[in-house]
């Protein structure tokens, strides 16, 4: 198998790659929308607590498993606990990564398609009705969404085929700073529109009356999905971290930066939406219907629209990279498949099954009438992965730490063999992972499957 395993070249490369996984489509519509919906600043405070008590402990645990073993999730768990069923936590991670990619690649395809249309100037002077009709047509297809899904997979698997340093590292190091710059440009334009203040108020109002139990559980689930936890992506990336990386610090920096990107995205979207008196709660449609509409009506709008969909494409691509890397590392390390072939094979598998998701998004879609218990393929892939497998995966990781790893062993790894001072961070991690995180993750799971 792989005698010489690649690693990222520096701490900065580790940071951008990991941030690239966390920053995704979730930042651009899901996070700001949920913050506005559930009480603004109050929800944000709860979200930050969830990041601290669930997100970071699970992320650090995945970092431990990956860097300690330098293997894909299945190989890593087999190495830490040979001959036991714990390796299936890794197997479940690989399975969840596939499930997420089946529908994530479809949405990423829409984003690429919108970028293409924006570049062509198709949205100039578009009306509300036309924007809605356009989105409906894109979703139903059937040919164009499948074609764009294919293009996304070709792009992502080609980057993956180049390897860890020449592929993932080079792309994320270039694209993540660019994404920041593009968001700031969109923010500047949005915040200088007349009536933009209402959008800022929507995002940052502090309304504790909206903070229901459901809001708290939503914040927990969001923290988990936002930081790409529970399906072995962080385990896989950490297996490429440098030996001297400060795992605690990397996790904290990624969590803070990811939250910042989400808030900056909110500051580009909501002031614009409010300035035009539109509905802020439109979910995914917000991105695809409202943004072209409003940007088409302001000076330099089409340029900004291209910038906006370009940054959304970057977010989708870098998140997909981390997902495709999971089965690619697994196939090449566990079965000796050549990395390039593994990347191509995975793109093919994701495409063949992902078509089912793409063609079942809407009732009017080609496979829209195939439903089971009220859900089509797209919804099942989404529901099973996000609501069931990710929280269960995260829970398994923390239970594993609780049962198998001693205080001394964890301290040794997190301090890089005693080279780093850990301070109170380690005590915080130890108590969260043993007592707080498992309980909270159990609650998320029960909520997601409808028991709570
Ligand atoms: N964190 C990504 C987002 O917020 O859009 C979603 C995601 C990417 C989840 C990668 C899981 C993953 F492995």
Boltz pocket constraint, residues with backbone or C-beta under 6 A from the ligand:
constraints:
  - pocket:
      binder: B
      contacts: [[A, 21], [A, 22], [A, 23], [A, 24], [A, 25], [A, 26], [A, 27], [A, 100], [A, 225], [A, 226], [A, 227], [A, 228], [A, 229], [A, 231], [A, 233], [A, 319], [A, 320], [A, 322], [A, 323]]
      max_distance: 6.0
